Amino acid sequence: MKKLRVLAEARQEFADALRWYRGKAPAFAEALALEYRTIVHRARQFPDVGAVETATESMTVRRHLLHQFPYKVLTGNLPDQIVVIAFAHTKRKPGYWLERIR
């Protein structure tokens, strides 16, 4: 299993979403956290799973959609690690995270 690195911006995006759902209902926040952990674990085990969102010379960025929430986890597959690039809402600001991979 590859090492994991979560960009600070992605960590903050996830924390913000978790806080918002916690304010609505703690059970929603727990479900969100479980889906996120499952996706990240699967990306570490199977780095080539997930639809390709974009690619650079050094990294392929894959999209992992959450099933119960309007979010996606964007991961980059590097030789020695998986990088969580963004925890992005699927209906807001498409592509804002692209600057993180340049």
N, C-alpha and C positions, 0 to 999 in steps of 0.2 A: 504494500500500500504506500502510495506517495505521501510525502510531507504536505502539509497544508499551510498556506499563507493567506490571510484575509486582509485586503487593503483597508486602511483606516476608514476610508469613505464608505466602503461596503459594510463595514462593521457598524458605522453610524446609521446608515440607511436601514439596516435590519433592526437596530435598537429603536429607532424612531417608529417603525411599523409595529414592533412589539409593544411599545408604550401606547400607541394609538389603540391597538386591539385590546390591551389590558384595560384601558378606560371604558371600552364597550362591554367586554365580558372576559373574565380571566380564562374561561375555557377556550375562547377564540385565540388568545395569546399562546396558550399551551399547544393548541393544534398547529398554529403557525410555527412555533419553535420546533415541534416534532417534524413537520414537513421539511423545514430548512435543514435540520440535522441529518435527516434521511437522504436528502439530495446531496449534501456535501460528502457524506460518507460514501455514497454510491459513486460520486465523481472521483473520489480518491481511489476507490477500488477499480473502477472501470473508466479511465480517463477519456476514452474515445466514445463514451455514451453521451447522447444529447445532440440536438440539431446544431449544425454549425451556424453561428450568427455572423461571424466575420473571421478573417485570418490576416496575420501579418507575416513577415519573413520569419519571425522567431516564435510565433504563438498562434494556435487555433483557439478561438473563443467559442465556447459552446453554451447553448441556452438550455436551461432546465426549468420548465414551467411548474409552478405549484398547482396542485389540483383544486384546492379549496379556497384559494386566495388569488387576487389579481396581481401576482408578482412572478418574477423570474429571477433565477440565480444565474449569473454569467460567470463562467469559469474559464481560466486560461490553463492550457496544458503545457508546462515547461518540462525539460528533461528530468529534473529532480524534484519537481513539486507541482501541486495544483494551486492556482491562485484564484481566490474569489475576488472578481473585479467589481461586481455590483450586485446589489439586491434591488432590482428595479421594478417599479410599478409598470404593468403592461400597457396602461392607457395614458401615461404622462411622460412628457419629454423624451421621445424616442431618440436613442443614440447619444444622449448626454454623456454617457460613460466612455465613449470612444477616445476621448483625450487621455484616459487613464492607461491606454495600451500603446501610446505613441512614444 
